[in-house]
Amino acid sequence: MGFLIFVNLIVKPFWIFGIEVNVQNILGAVEYGNYFALYNFVLLFGVFLDLGINYYNNREISRNPEKLSLHFSNIIQLKFFISIGYVLLVLAMAFIFQYSFQQIQLLMLLMLNQILLYYLLFFRSNLGALQQFRKDSLVSVLDKLMMIFLCALVIWGGIVHFNIWWFLIVQTIALTISVLVSFSLVYKETQFFTFKLDLPLLKKILLKSYPYALIVLLMSIYTRVDGVMLERMLSNGKQEAGIYAACYRLLDAISQLGLLSSVVLLPVFSKMIKNKQNVWRLAFGLGIGFFIFSTSLAIGAWVFRQPIMDLLYTESTSYYGQIFGLLMFSFIGISAMYVFSTLLTANNNLKLLNYIAVFGVLLNVGLNFFLISSHQALGATVATVFTQNLIAFIQFIFAFKIFRSIPK
């Protein structure tokens, strides 16, 4: 896990601060805000590309590695048909939401990138389940390394006139290369690969994975709907979404630490639970560590909120600093959720997690609806901070009750 975090701490921050920040400064808050809202829109439906299969596969292969070959060949083909349905669903919703023709064109490329990304995540779920963390680490940053190289050529090389289209095309190329590399790494671990679909197996996988899909769908709504609602609800929605995106970027960057940990922790927790080991001691220790780190970081971000925003963005104002400083306090809840939601997932407490997530959706959408109209991006920030921390606290309480009651 240490190597995984180390590699990502080098590459991904450079992508975020060296490339993404420059992209937003070049495009401006309005154009980037439009991209951010559309990106969040495709993410809202991203669960339909996965249907919980990655989580289920990670948990199943970590416990039964001998199932890799059969699952691998069948799920790859299943995801192809799922991708077609995903494209049709997003386009239908885009027409309902009355997106313009130009926005739908951007959505098409964004959807392609999401399909590639979910294939990449599936391949990585197999590497993680096999506890080949070094390979997983390298694959997890390969797409960003390719994007950094290609974006540097496009932005500073003067090869073309840079715009949002080139930014998306670069991502497509990088993701395609990463998908091919990750496929080859997993393929080497398989004993066979067949194009004959095992329909009973696929039915079993879908039936067992749909609770994971519901969790991901609900969590996607209350973590990504804010950008979409800002752009749709306000007359200056693209501008407000762009400002929110600028502030959210740093939160998203630091949250990768928790996400990386959850990728590693799911198979570890699953194996410990199966072997009836004291998993609560590990989870609680990690929770305390994350709490100390995230609280310290949030306080530091609040103190230096304005200098940080002024350093990063040419359009920065005190409004940027206010949103960023407050938004970083949601990292406290996010970091805790990556530990305790992963623990509950490993223990197959999926119904409980879904109930909690439904509450999170209702709370977040309701808060956004009332706060965005009156306080714009600042209102979305308040909704995010309150929702993330409350959901994390609820997950911690249930995890404590469940695992403290299990005989050691």
C-alpha positions as CSV (number, residue, x, y, z in Angstrom):
1,M,0.0,0.0,0.0
2,G,2.9,2.3,0.7
3,F,4.3,2.0,-2.8
4,L,0.8,2.5,-4.3
5,I,0.4,5.8,-2.3
6,F,4.0,6.9,-3.0
7,V,3.6,6.5,-6.8
8,N,0.3,8.3,-6.9
9,L,1.6,11.1,-4.6
10,I,4.2,11.9,-7.3
11,V,2.2,11.6,-10.6
12,K,-1.3,12.6,-9.8
13,P,-0.6,15.9,-8.0
14,F,1.5,16.9,-11.0
15,W,-1.4,16.1,-13.2
16,I,-3.8,18.1,-11.1
17,F,-1.6,21.2,-10.3
18,G,0.6,21.1,-13.4
19,I,-2.0,20.3,-16.1
20,E,-5.6,20.7,-14.9
21,V,-5.0,24.0,-13.2
22,N,-3.4,25.3,-16.3
23,V,-6.2,24.0,-18.4
24,Q,-8.8,25.9,-16.3
25,N,-6.7,29.1,-16.4
26,I,-6.5,28.8,-20.2
27,L,-10.2,28.0,-20.7
28,G,-11.6,30.3,-18.0
29,A,-14.2,29.5,-15.4
30,V,-17.2,29.6,-17.8
31,E,-15.9,27.1,-20.4
32,Y,-14.3,24.8,-17.8
33,G,-17.5,25.1,-15.7
34,N,-19.5,23.7,-18.6
35,Y,-17.0,20.8,-18.9
36,F,-17.2,20.2,-15.2
37,A,-21.0,20.0,-15.2
38,L,-21.0,17.7,-18.2
39,Y,-18.3,15.5,-16.6
40,N,-20.3,15.2,-13.4
41,F,-23.4,14.4,-15.5
42,V,-21.8,11.3,-17.1
43,L,-20.4,10.3,-13.7
44,L,-23.9,10.2,-12.3
45,F,-24.7,7.4,-14.7
46,G,-21.3,5.8,-14.5
47,V,-22.6,3.1,-12.2
48,F,-24.5,1.6,-15.2
49,L,-21.1,0.9,-16.8
50,D,-20.2,-1.2,-13.8
51,L,-23.4,-2.3,-12.0
52,G,-21.3,-3.1,-9.0
53,I,-19.3,-5.7,-10.9
54,N,-15.8,-4.3,-10.0
55,Y,-16.5,-4.4,-6.2
56,Y,-18.0,-7.9,-6.4
57,N,-15.2,-9.1,-8.6
58,N,-12.5,-7.7,-6.3
59,R,-14.1,-9.4,-3.2
60,E,-14.7,-12.7,-5.0
61,I,-11.3,-13.1,-6.6
62,S,-9.5,-12.0,-3.4
63,R,-11.2,-15.0,-1.7
64,N,-11.2,-17.4,-4.6
65,P,-8.3,-16.6,-7.0
66,E,-9.0,-19.8,-9.0
67,K,-12.2,-18.1,-10.4
68,L,-10.1,-15.4,-12.2
69,S,-10.1,-16.9,-15.7
70,L,-13.8,-17.6,-15.9
71,H,-14.8,-14.3,-14.5
72,F,-12.3,-12.3,-16.6
73,S,-13.4,-13.5,-20.0
74,N,-17.1,-13.3,-19.3
75,I,-17.2,-9.9,-17.5
76,I,-15.2,-8.2,-20.4
77,Q,-17.9,-9.2,-22.8
78,L,-20.7,-8.3,-20.4
79,K,-19.2,-4.8,-20.0
80,F,-19.3,-4.3,-23.8
81,F,-23.1,-4.8,-23.9
82,I,-23.5,-2.7,-20.8
83,S,-21.6,0.1,-22.4
84,I,-24.1,0.3,-25.3
85,G,-26.9,0.6,-22.8
86,Y,-25.0,3.3,-20.9
87,V,-24.6,5.5,-24.0
88,L,-28.3,5.2,-24.9
89,L,-29.3,6.1,-21.3
90,V,-27.0,9.2,-21.1
91,L,-28.2,10.5,-24.5
92,A,-31.8,10.0,-23.5
93,M,-31.3,11.9,-20.2
94,A,-29.3,14.7,-22.1
95,F,-32.3,15.3,-24.3
96,I,-34.6,15.4,-21.3
97,F,-32.4,17.9,-19.6
98,Q,-32.3,19.9,-22.9
99,Y,-28.6,20.0,-23.4
100,S,-27.4,21.9,-26.5
101,F,-26.0,20.1,-29.6
102,Q,-22.5,21.2,-28.6
103,Q,-22.9,19.9,-25.1
104,I,-24.1,16.5,-26.5
105,Q,-21.0,16.4,-28.7
106,L,-18.8,16.8,-25.6
107,L,-20.9,14.2,-23.8
108,M,-20.1,11.6,-26.5
109,L,-16.4,12.0,-25.9
110,L,-16.8,12.1,-22.2
111,M,-18.8,8.8,-22.4
112,L,-16.1,7.1,-24.4
113,N,-13.6,8.1,-21.8
114,Q,-15.8,6.8,-19.0
115,I,-16.2,3.4,-20.8
116,L,-12.4,3.1,-21.1
117,L,-12.0,4.1,-17.5
118,Y,-14.4,1.5,-16.2
119,Y,-12.6,-1.2,-18.2
120,L,-9.4,0.0,-16.6
121,L,-10.9,-0.1,-13.2
122,F,-12.1,-3.7,-13.8
123,F,-8.6,-4.8,-14.8
124,R,-7.2,-3.1,-11.8
125,S,-9.8,-4.8,-9.5
126,N,-8.3,-8.1,-10.6
127,L,-4.7,-7.0,-9.9
128,G,-5.8,-5.7,-6.5
129,A,-7.7,-8.9,-5.7
130,L,-4.6,-10.9,-6.5
131,Q,-2.7,-8.5,-4.2
132,Q,-0.3,-7.5,-7.0
133,F,-0.2,-4.0,-5.6
134,R,3.0,-2.9,-7.4
135,K,1.5,-3.6,-10.8
136,D,-1.7,-2.0,-9.7
137,S,0.2,1.1,-8.6
138,L,2.0,1.4,-12.0
139,V,-1.3,1.0,-14.0
140,S,-3.1,3.5,-11.7
141,V,-0.7,6.3,-12.8
142,L,0.0,5.2,-16.4
143,D,-2.9,7.1,-17.9
144,K,-1.9,10.2,-16.0
145,L,1.7,9.9,-17.1
146,M,0.5,9.7,-20.7
147,M,-1.9,12.6,-20.3
148,I,0.8,14.8,-18.7
149,F,3.1,14.1,-21.7
150,L,0.5,14.6,-24.4
151,C,-1.0,17.7,-22.7
152,A,2.4,19.2,-22.3
153,L,2.9,18.8,-26.1
154,V,-0.5,20.3,-26.9
155,I,-0.5,23.2,-24.4
156,W,3.2,24.3,-24.5
157,G,4.4,22.6,-27.7
158,G,2.3,24.9,-29.9
159,I,1.3,22.0,-32.1
160,V,-2.4,22.9,-32.1
161,H,-4.7,25.6,-30.7
162,F,-5.6,24.2,-27.3
163,N,-9.3,23.9,-26.4
164,I,-11.5,21.5,-24.4
165,W,-11.7,19.1,-27.3
166,W,-8.0,18.5,-27.3
167,F,-8.1,18.0,-23.6
168,L,-10.6,15.2,-24.0
169,I,-8.8,13.6,-27.0
170,V,-5.6,13.5,-25.0
171,Q,-7.5,11.6,-22.2
172,T,-8.9,9.2,-24.7
173,I,-5.5,8.3,-26.1
174,A,-4.0,7.9,-22.6
175,L,-6.9,5.7,-21.3
176,T,-6.8,3.5,-24.4
177,I,-3.1,2.8,-23.8
178,S,-3.6,2.1,-20.1
179,V,-6.5,-0.3,-20.9
180,L,-4.4,-2.3,-23.2
181,V,-1.5,-2.5,-20.8
182,S,-3.7,-3.5,-17.8
183,F,-5.5,-6.1,-19.9
184,S,-2.2,-7.7,-20.8
185,L,-1.1,-7.8,-17.2
186,V,-4.3,-9.6,-16.0
187,Y,-4.4,-11.8,-19.1
188,K,-1.0,-13.3,-18.2
189,E,-2.5,-14.5,-14.9
190,T,-5.4,-16.3,-16.5
191,Q,-5.3,-20.0,-17.6
192,F,-7.8,-19.5,-20.4
193,F,-9.9,-16.8,-22.2
194,T,-13.1,-17.7,-24.0
195,F,-15.5,-15.7,-26.1
196,K,-18.3,-18.1,-25.2
197,L,-20.6,-16.4,-22.7
198,D,-21.5,-18.3,-19.6
199,L,-25.0,-16.9,-19.1
200,P,-25.8,-18.6,-15.8
201,L,-22.5,-17.2,-14.4
202,L,-23.3,-13.7,-15.7
203,K,-26.8,-13.9,-14.2
204,K,-25.3,-14.9,-10.9
205,I,-22.7,-12.1,-11.0
206,L,-25.4,-9.5,-11.8
207,L,-27.7,-10.7,-9.0
208,K,-24.9,-10.6,-6.5
209,S,-23.3,-7.3,-7.7
210,Y,-26.4,-5.1,-8.0
211,P,-26.3,-4.1,-4.3
212,Y,-22.8,-2.7,-5.0
213,A,-24.2,-0.9,-8.0
214,L,-26.9,0.7,-6.0
215,I,-24.4,1.9,-3.4
216,V,-22.2,3.4,-6.1
217,L,-25.2,5.1,-7.8
218,L,-26.4,6.7,-4.6
219,M,-22.9,7.8,-3.6
220,S,-22.4,9.2,-7.1
221,I,-25.6,11.3,-6.8
222,Y,-24.7,12.9,-3.5
223,T,-21.1,13.6,-4.4
224,R,-21.5,14.7,-8.1
225,V,-25.0,16.2,-8.4
226,D,-23.8,19.6,-7.1
227,G,-22.0,20.5,-10.2
228,V,-24.9,19.5,-12.4
229,M,-27.4,21.4,-10.2
230,L,-25.3,24.5,-10.3
231,E,-25.1,24.6,-14.1
232,R,-28.8,23.8,-14.5
233,M,-30.4,25.9,-11.7
234,L,-28.6,29.3,-12.1
235,S,-28.5,31.8,-14.9
236,N,-24.8,32.1,-14.4
237,G,-24.5,28.4,-13.7
238,K,-21.4,27.7,-15.9
239,Q,-19.5,30.4,-14.0
240,E,-20.5,29.1,-10.6
241,A,-19.8,25.5,-11.6
242,G,-16.4,26.6,-12.8
243,I,-15.6,28.3,-9.5
244,Y,-16.8,25.3,-7.6
245,A,-14.7,23.0,-9.8
246,A,-11.6,25.1,-9.1
247,C,-12.1,24.7,-5.4
248,Y,-13.2,21.1,-5.6
249,R,-10.1,20.1,-7.5
250,L,-7.9,20.2,-4.5
251,L,-10.4,18.2,-2.4
252,D,-10.6,15.6,-5.2
253,A,-6.8,15.4,-5.4
254,I,-6.3,14.8,-1.7
255,S,-9.3,12.4,-1.6
256,Q,-7.3,10.1,-3.9
257,L,-5.3,9.0,-0.8
258,G,-8.5,7.6,0.7
259,L,-9.6,6.1,-2.5
260,L,-6.3,4.3,-3.0
261,S,-6.5,3.0,0.5
262,S,-9.9,1.6,-0.1
263,V,-8.8,-0.3,-3.2
264,V,-6.1,-2.0,-1.1
265,L,-8.3,-2.4,2.0
266,L,-11.2,-4.2,0.5
267,P,-9.4,-7.4,-0.3
268,V,-7.4,-7.1,3.0
269,F,-10.6,-6.6,5.1
270,S,-12.4,-9.4,3.2
271,K,-9.6,-11.9,3.9
272,M,-9.4,-10.9,7.5
273,I,-13.1,-11.3,8.0
274,K,-13.1,-14.7,6.3
275,N,-10.2,-15.8,8.5
276,K,-12.0,-14.4,11.6
277,Q,-9.2,-12.1,12.5
278,N,-9.6,-8.9,14.5
279,V,-10.4,-6.5,11.6
280,W,-11.8,-3.8,13.9
281,R,-8.5,-3.0,15.5
282,L,-7.0,-2.3,12.0
283,A,-10.0,-0.3,10.8
284,F,-10.2,1.8,14.0
285,G,-6.5,2.5,13.9
286,L,-6.7,3.6,10.3
287,G,-9.8,5.7,11.1
288,I,-8.0,7.5,13.9
289,G,-5.0,8.1,11.6
290,F,-7.1,9.5,8.8
291,F,-9.1,11.7,11.2
292,I,-5.9,13.3,12.6
293,F,-4.5,13.8,9.1
294,S,-7.7,15.1,7.5
295,T,-8.5,17.5,10.3
296,S,-5.1,19.0,10.3
297,L,-5.2,19.4,6.6
298,A,-8.6,21.0,6.6
299,I,-7.6,23.5,9.3
300,G,-4.4,24.3,7.3
301,A,-6.4,24.8,4.1
302,W,-8.8,27.2,5.9
303,V,-6.0,29.3,7.3
304,F,-4.2,29.6,3.9
305,R,-7.3,29.4,1.7
306,Q,-6.8,32.7,-0.1
307,P,-3.1,32.5,-0.8
308,I,-3.6,29.0,-2.2
309,M,-6.4,30.1,-4.5
310,D,-4.4,33.2,-5.6
311,L,-1.4,31.0,-6.4
312,L,-3.4,28.6,-8.5
313,Y,-5.9,30.6,-10.4
314,T,-5.6,33.8,-12.4
315,E,-9.4,34.6,-11.9
316,S,-9.2,34.0,-8.1
317,T,-11.2,36.2,-5.8
318,S,-12.1,36.1,-2.1
319,Y,-15.1,34.1,-3.2
320,Y,-12.8,31.3,-4.3
321,G,-11.0,31.3,-1.0
322,Q,-14.2,31.2,1.0
323,I,-15.5,28.2,-0.9
324,F,-12.2,26.3,-0.9
325,G,-11.6,26.8,2.8
326,L,-15.0,25.5,3.8
327,L,-15.1,22.7,1.2
328,M,-11.9,21.1,2.5
329,F,-13.6,20.2,5.8
330,S,-15.6,17.6,3.9
331,F,-12.4,15.7,3.5
332,I,-12.7,14.7,7.2
333,G,-15.8,12.7,6.4
334,I,-14.6,11.5,3.0
335,S,-11.4,9.9,4.5
336,A,-13.5,8.2,7.2
337,M,-15.9,6.8,4.7
338,Y,-13.2,5.2,2.7
339,V,-12.3,3.1,5.8
340,F,-15.6,2.3,7.3
341,S,-17.7,1.9,4.2
342,T,-15.0,-0.4,2.8
343,L,-15.2,-2.4,6.1
344,L,-18.9,-2.7,5.9
345,T,-18.7,-3.6,2.2
346,A,-16.1,-6.4,2.9
347,N,-18.5,-7.7,5.6
348,N,-21.4,-7.7,3.0
349,N,-23.5,-5.2,4.9
350,L,-24.7,-3.8,1.6
351,K,-28.4,-3.3,2.6
352,L,-27.3,-1.1,5.5
353,L,-24.9,0.9,3.2
354,N,-27.7,1.4,0.7
355,Y,-30.1,2.7,3.4
356,I,-27.4,5.1,4.6
357,A,-26.7,6.2,1.0
358,V,-30.4,6.8,0.3
359,F,-30.5,9.1,3.3
360,G,-27.4,10.9,1.9
361,V,-29.0,11.5,-1.4
362,L,-32.2,12.9,0.0
363,L,-30.2,15.1,2.4
364,N,-27.7,16.4,-0.2
365,V,-30.2,17.0,-3.0
366,G,-32.6,18.7,-0.6
367,L,-29.8,21.0,0.8
368,N,-28.5,21.8,-2.7
369,F,-32.0,22.7,-3.9
370,F,-32.6,25.2,-1.2
371,L,-29.0,26.5,-0.8
372,I,-27.9,26.8,-4.4
373,S,-30.7,29.2,-5.4
374,S,-29.8,31.6,-2.6
375,H,-26.1,31.1,-2.0
376,Q,-24.9,29.6,-5.4
377,A,-21.6,27.7,-5.2
378,L,-21.2,28.5,-1.5
379,G,-24.6,26.8,-0.9
380,A,-23.4,23.7,-2.7
381,T,-20.3,23.7,-0.5
382,V,-22.3,23.8,2.7
383,A,-24.4,20.9,1.4
384,T,-21.3,18.9,0.6
385,V,-19.6,19.4,3.9
386,F,-22.6,18.6,6.0
387,T,-23.6,15.5,4.0
388,Q,-20.1,14.0,3.8
389,N,-19.4,14.3,7.5
390,L,-22.8,13.2,8.7
391,I,-22.8,10.1,6.5
392,A,-19.2,9.2,7.7
393,F,-20.3,9.5,11.3
394,I,-23.3,7.2,10.7
395,Q,-21.1,4.6,9.0
396,F,-18.7,4.7,11.9
397,I,-21.4,4.1,14.4
398,F,-22.8,1.1,12.6
399,A,-19.3,-0.3,12.0
400,F,-18.5,0.0,15.7
401,K,-21.8,-1.7,16.7
402,I,-21.3,-4.6,14.2
403,F,-17.6,-5.4,14.7
404,R,-17.3,-4.7,18.4
405,S,-20.1,-7.3,19.0
406,I,-18.3,-10.0,17.0
407,P,-16.4,-12.4,19.3
408,K,-12.7,-12.2,19.0
